[in-house]
Amino acid sequence: MFYERKIRLAMLMDEAMYRRTFQGDDLDFLATFAEIINRPPYPDKIDQDYMVDNLRNAEVCFTCWGTPVLTKEILDTSPDLKLVLHGAGTPKAIVSDEIWNRGIRVATAAPVIAIDVAETALGAMIYCLKRLGDYDRIVRTGRWATDYKSGEVSDVNALKPLIKRLNAYLTVGIVGASHVGKNMIRLLKPFGVKILLYDPCISPTMAREMGVQQVSLETLMQTSDVVSVHTPKLPSTYHMISAAHLASMKDGALFVNTSRGPNVDQDALLAQLQSGRIHAYLDVFDEEPLPADNPFIKLDNVLLTPHISGGHTVNGGYERGRYLIDQLYRYCATGRLAEETVEDMISMMA
């Protein structure tokens, strides 16, 4: 064993986040190899004073959304801290330069969150491609006029046609081979679709190993039946999906965004959706929460959700907690971490 005794752990999450992240059996396992310095219940809000008081003797800490930045002032009072395990995706909100200066190691729950995001994107994609929302509205208004051979609704008020299947005849474009993008590729493989990928950081060899065709963003947008965006929010990705890209999409194509709102020119996307030419699933927006008067809300050809992808379900929260505990066990047993975050990665993370 890398650690011959129980490691000293500080829980730096508010009470609500703690309850959403950990459950009994997992905490029982954690107690076999870790000593939690600060026991529950936890504060409604974690502040810097709480961090200082409870990190003094900690060798590792669990953090999450709502945890303050680990500043030099805080770290000066916690000389034994060796590892930060963050229960969210990007650690940008909690790490400071002092983390790297002191050689403190960092890992996050990004890999398990990515699975949840990809599953949400795929589920919404199938829902939209099958036009289930359209058919639901038709049934609820007392209509049953469907030509099942073509799949088109025989009604003058029906929306413009949308491709209605997910199979080998479809081309799906993945923008960004992030954790989420790679999981999307994995989940799409059983459907036999042709997968295009745009990611300038991926080499041709890596693309071949993933079983995808690497293309330019322009080609992907023009030729895909479905476009799914999985890029981080960075200065370089602001409006990377431009008005020209959106205008070049096929009639009847589906646009999916579970990444970040600013990655897409939302005014241009709105214009394309208002034309009825394309459809969309949007989980993220420029302004969140989405205002009640936002014009997206009035459209029937867009499926909207309130930024729910990313481990925010009940089981998704517990998966994040289990992943943190498993990471700490791996560290205690071997000194190693899976998917460790290093300083050079930060600039490319969401």
PyMOL commands that set and color helices and strands:
alter all, ss='L'
color gray80, all
select helices_A, chain A and resi 15-21+24-30+48-55+72-75+97-101+110-129+132-140+179-191+204-210+217-223+235-237+243-247+261-263+266-274+295-298+314-334+343-348
alter helices_A, ss='H'
color red, helices_A
select strands_A, chain A and resi 7-11+34-36+60-63+83-86+105-108+171-175+194-198+213-214+226-229+254-257+279-282+302-304+340-341
alter strands_A, ss='S'
color yellow, strands_A
deselect
rebuild
show_as cartoon
